[in-house]
């Protein structure tokens, strides 16, 4: 019992140390980002084209800068964060599980960036263009910069998470937790779930929800095809053993 308690205390102590390192890395990353805020802002507003923004209260712009710095700081320090997550989980995993977790962590970054780039270059410009065209002579589009940052960060994060879907399905298939037949059998329910997730993750408008739901459905169908290939290879290996 004492050994178990000491082991638990050691794990908690290690977890505390790694959380502290992660927090310090985030703070340093945010500070570095803040010193380059003008460059970051120029990149952030690029999807808006010639659109101009306003801020409605004295601290609003400063708060938006802090938010941007924290987000960018998290992105540039993500390898450090993932390393400490990996190092903490590694001792309790089997060799096969370690390999899959390591691949999942770093492939997760790649898929997240793919989703964010898709949102940045395609979804955000299309959505903003749609809303600007809704303006009339008496109502001019004047967007708050803080609201724009919230809108963009929501879409970037949402699409980054959505693009994890193929990785999740492939991992479930590789670990033999779910078969491709299951994904096919419950396709209707998954499509319904996709629209629900799109409604929750995106801003409250039909355009953003549809622009997220349709790529998710395509990713789901693509993931099923890859899942079938992986499942066949896994079964072939098991048969040859």
C-alpha positions in Angstrom: 0.0 0.0 0.0 2.8 2.4 0.9 4.6 1.5 -2.4 1.4 2.2 -4.3 1.0 5.5 -2.5 4.7 6.5 -3.2 4.3 5.5 -6.9 1.1 7.6 -7.2 2.9 10.6 -5.5 5.8 10.2 -7.9 3.5 10.2 -10.9 1.6 13.3 -9.6 4.9 15.1 -8.9 6.1 14.3 -12.5 2.8 15.5 -13.9 3.1 18.7 -11.9 6.6 19.3 -13.2 5.6 18.7 -16.8 2.5 21.0 -16.5 4.8 23.7 -15.1 7.2 23.3 -18.1 4.3 23.4 -20.5 2.9 26.5 -19.0 6.3 28.2 -19.0 6.7 27.2 -22.7 3.3 28.7 -23.5 4.1 32.0 -21.7 7.5 32.3 -23.5 5.8 31.5 -26.8 3.1 34.1 -26.2 5.7 36.7 -25.2 7.7 36.1 -28.4 4.5 36.2 -30.4 3.4 39.5 -28.8 6.7 41.1 -29.9 5.9 40.1 -33.5 2.2 41.0 -33.2 2.2 43.4 -36.2 3.4 40.6 -38.5 1.0 38.2 -37.1 -1.9 40.7 -37.5 -1.1 41.2 -41.1 -1.3 37.4 -41.6 -4.5 37.1 -39.6 -6.4 39.8 -41.5 -5.2 38.6 -45.0 -8.3 36.5 -45.6 -10.5 39.6 -45.1 -9.0 41.3 -48.1 -9.7 45.1 -48.1 -12.1 44.9 -45.2 -11.5 47.3 -42.4 -12.1 46.7 -38.7 -13.0 48.7 -35.7 -12.7 48.2 -31.9 -15.6 49.2 -29.6 -13.9 49.7 -26.3 -10.4 50.9 -25.1 -9.1 47.5 -24.0 -10.7 45.5 -26.8 -7.7 45.7 -29.2 -5.2 44.9 -26.5 -7.3 41.9 -25.3 -7.4 40.7 -28.9 -3.6 41.0 -29.2 -3.2 38.9 -26.0 -5.6 36.3 -27.3 -3.7 36.1 -30.6 -0.4 35.9 -28.8 -1.6 33.0 -26.7 -2.9 31.1 -29.7 0.2 31.6 -31.8 2.4 30.8 -28.7 0.6 27.5 -28.3 1.2 26.7 -31.9 4.9 27.4 -31.9 5.4 25.5 -28.7 3.2 22.5 -29.6 6.3 20.2 -30.2 7.4 20.9 -26.6 3.9 20.3 -25.3 3.5 17.1 -27.3 6.9 15.9 -26.1 6.0 16.2 -22.5 2.6 14.5 -23.0 4.5 11.7 -24.7 7.2 11.5 -22.0 4.6 11.3 -19.3 2.5 8.6 -21.0 5.4 6.5 -22.3 6.3 4.5 -19.2 2.8 3.1 -18.9 2.5 1.9 -22.5 3.5 -1.2 -24.3 6.0 -0.9 -27.3 3.2 -1.2 -29.8 1.0 1.4 -28.0 4.0 3.7 -27.8 4.5 3.6 -31.5 0.9 4.3 -32.3 0.7 7.1 -29.8 3.8 8.8 -31.1 2.6 8.6 -34.7 -0.9 9.9 -33.6 0.6 12.9 -31.8 2.8 14.1 -34.6 0.4 13.1 -37.4 -2.3 15.0 -35.4 -0.2 18.2 -35.8 0.0 17.6 -39.6 -3.8 17.0 -39.9 -4.5 19.9 -37.6 -2.4 22.2 -39.8 -4.1 20.9 -42.9 -7.5 21.7 -41.5 -6.4 25.1 -40.3 -4.9 25.9 -43.7 -8.1 24.8 -45.4 -10.1 27.1 -43.2 -7.7 30.0 -43.6 -7.4 29.9 -47.4 -10.9 28.7 -48.4 -13.5 28.7 -45.7 -12.9 32.1 -44.0 -12.7 34.1 -47.3 -15.8 32.4 -48.6 -17.8 33.0 -45.4 -16.7 36.6 -45.1 -17.5 37.3 -48.8 -21.0 35.8 -48.3 -21.7 38.0 -45.2 -20.4 41.2 -46.8 -22.6 40.7 -49.9 -25.6 40.7 -47.6 -25.0 44.4 -46.9 -27.3 47.1 -48.4 -26.9 50.8 -48.9 -28.3 51.7 -45.5 -26.3 49.0 -43.7 -22.6 48.9 -44.2 -20.5 46.0 -43.0 -18.3 47.2 -40.1 -16.9 44.3 -38.1 -15.3 44.5 -34.7 -11.7 43.2 -34.7 -12.3 41.2 -31.6 -15.3 39.5 -33.1 -13.3 38.8 -36.3 -10.6 37.2 -34.2 -13.2 35.1 -32.4 -14.8 34.1 -35.6 -11.5 33.1 -37.3 -10.1 31.3 -34.3 -13.3 29.3 -33.9 -13.2 28.2 -37.6 -9.4 27.5 -37.5 -9.7 25.4 -34.4 -12.9 23.6 -35.5 -11.4 22.6 -38.9 -8.2 21.6 -37.3 -10.1 19.3 -35.0 -12.3 18.0 -37.8 -9.3 17.0 -39.9 -8.4 14.6 -37.1 -11.3 12.3 -38.2 -9.2 10.2 -40.7 -6.5 9.7 -38.1 -9.0 8.7 -35.4 -10.7 6.2 -37.8 -7.4 4.7 -38.9 -6.2 4.3 -35.3 -9.4 2.5 -34.3 -9.1 0.2 -37.3 -5.4 -0.5 -36.8 -6.0 -1.3 -33.1 -8.9 -3.6 -34.2 -11.4 -1.7 -32.0 -13.8 -0.9 -34.8 -14.1 -2.5 -38.2 -14.8 -0.8 -41.5 -18.2 -2.6 -41.7 -19.2 -0.7 -38.5 -18.5 2.6 -40.2 -20.5 1.6 -43.2 -23.4 0.1 -41.3 -23.9 3.3 -39.2 -23.1 5.8 -42.0 -26.4 7.6 -41.6 -25.9 8.1 -37.9 -22.4 9.3 -38.4 -23.6 11.8 -41.0 -26.2 13.1 -38.6 -23.5 13.3 -35.9 -21.4 15.3 -38.3 -24.1 17.9 -38.8 -24.6 18.2 -35.1 -20.8 18.6 -34.5 -20.7 21.2 -37.3 -23.6 23.1 -35.6 -21.8 23.1 -32.3 -18.3 24.0 -33.5 -19.0 26.7 -36.0 -20.5 30.2 -35.6 -24.3 30.1 -35.5 -25.0 30.4 -39.2 -26.0 27.9 -41.8 -23.2 28.8 -44.2 -20.4 28.0 -41.8 -22.1 24.8 -40.7 -22.5 23.6 -44.3 -19.0 24.5 -45.2 -17.8 22.4 -42.3 -20.2 19.5 -42.6 -19.5 18.8 -46.3 -15.7 18.4 -45.9 -16.4 16.2 -42.8 -18.6 13.9 -44.9 -15.9 13.7 -47.6 -13.2 13.0 -45.0 -15.4 10.3 -43.4 -15.9 8.5 -46.8 -12.2 8.8 -47.5 -11.4 7.5 -44.1 -13.6 4.5 -44.6 -11.7 3.6 -47.9 -8.4 3.8 -46.0 -9.8 1.8 -43.1 -10.8 -1.0 -45.5 -7.2 -1.1 -46.9 -5.6 -1.2 -43.5 -8.1 -3.8 -42.2 -7.2 -6.1 -45.2 -3.5 -5.7 -44.6 -3.9 -6.4 -40.9 -6.0 -9.5 -41.5 -3.4 -10.7 -44.1 -0.6 -10.3 -41.6 -2.5 -12.2 -38.9 -3.3 -14.9 -41.4 0.4 -15.3 -42.4 1.5 -15.7 -38.7 
